[in-house]
Amino acid sequence: MDESLEYLFDPIQTDLLYLHRITTYNMGTFYHRHNAYELYLFLRGHVNFYIENRCYHLQQGDLLVLSPQEMHRSFALDNNEYERITINLKKSYINRLSTPTTNLSACFDYRPKGKGNIVHLEEEQLQQVLQLTSELEYILSSNDYGADILRNNVIAQLLVITNLAFQQTEFVPTDIMPELVRKTMDYIECNLVRELTLEHLSEVLYTNSSKISRQFKKHTGLTIRSYILNRRIELSKQYLTEGMSITEACYQSGFGDYANFIRSFTKQVGTSPGKFAKNGILAEL
């Protein structure tokens, strides 16, 4: 596989995408992100969930919120059934459901990136959410009069419950990401504009390069090279949306070669840097 394709941008084409899945194989080998918010409810299985530089072993009733900017992946640790419900929602859709006094996207937006993503639902809360998701499944398969209004009502209820759960929780999830991998990711994040090689990382982290590479691939699903490339592209997108020129965005995000920047950006984002900046794609997230 081409390393530059290991990181997946999984676009959501509709305002709402609902999936209730039971699998016995891994679907989340690599980090990915969406152009929509995500509610993720874990029901059963033996699964680790990675968000940015953190990792959590999930328990039944764990509810996760993910913003479009947050890279994440799930990894099943065995072949037992892995059951979860995911609901992807476009920001514009949530905005339409919100009111001046009730911002339904608060649980996604008002927290640091990669932090505060998980709350654990007690049994009563879990059953309340499962009742609503069951209603939603039925509504989404119906063409009855008023189905669209009922759908919006259920989604609004789910978002109210989710926001209240995050506002009221005292739950602190245990981060099990190995320290070496976290340090590697943190160093890369703080030094994207510098030349970053495996040899350099080995020197600053005082660790054998083979061990760094092996551990990083195991816990992120990515090679260090592809991870650096993707973080640089994400930084360049931020600069472009802020009005920076393509040339400035290229070099300020750590690319030393303009042609390579254009080629890599276009391949991963699906459009050229110029078109991205012109169309304001990130504003649609």
HELIX and SHEET records of a PDB file:
HELIX    1   1 GLU A    3  LEU A    5  5                                   3    
HELIX    2   2 LYS A   91  LEU A   97  1                                   7    
HELIX    3   3 ALA A  106  ASP A  109  1                                   4    
HELIX    4   4 GLU A  123  LEU A  140  1                                  18    
HELIX    5   5 ALA A  147  GLN A  168  1                                  22    
HELIX    6   6 GLU A  179  CYS A  190  1                                  12    
HELIX    7   7 LEU A  198  LEU A  205  1                                   8    
HELIX    8   8 SER A  209  THR A  220  1                                  12    
HELIX    9   9 ILE A  224  THR A  241  1                                  18    
HELIX   10  10 ILE A  246  GLN A  252  1                                   7    
HELIX   11  11 TYR A  258  VAL A  269  1                                  12    
HELIX   12  12 PRO A  273  ASN A  279  1                                   7    
HELIX   13  13 ILE A  281  GLU A  284  5                                   4    
SHEET    1   A 2 LEU A   8  PHE A   9  0                                        
SHEET    2   A 2 HIS A  32  ARG A  33  1                                        
SHEET    1   B 5 LEU A  16  THR A  23  0                                        
SHEET    2   B 5 TYR A  82  LEU A  89 -1                                        
SHEET    3   B 5 TYR A  37  ARG A  44 -1                                        
SHEET    4   B 5 ASP A  62  LEU A  66 -1                                        
SHEET    5   B 5 ILE A 118  HIS A 120 -1                                        
SHEET    1   C 3 ARG A  54  HIS A  57  0                                        
SHEET    2   C 3 VAL A  47  ILE A  51 -1                                        
SHEET    3   C 3 HIS A  72  ALA A  76 -1                                        
END                                                                             
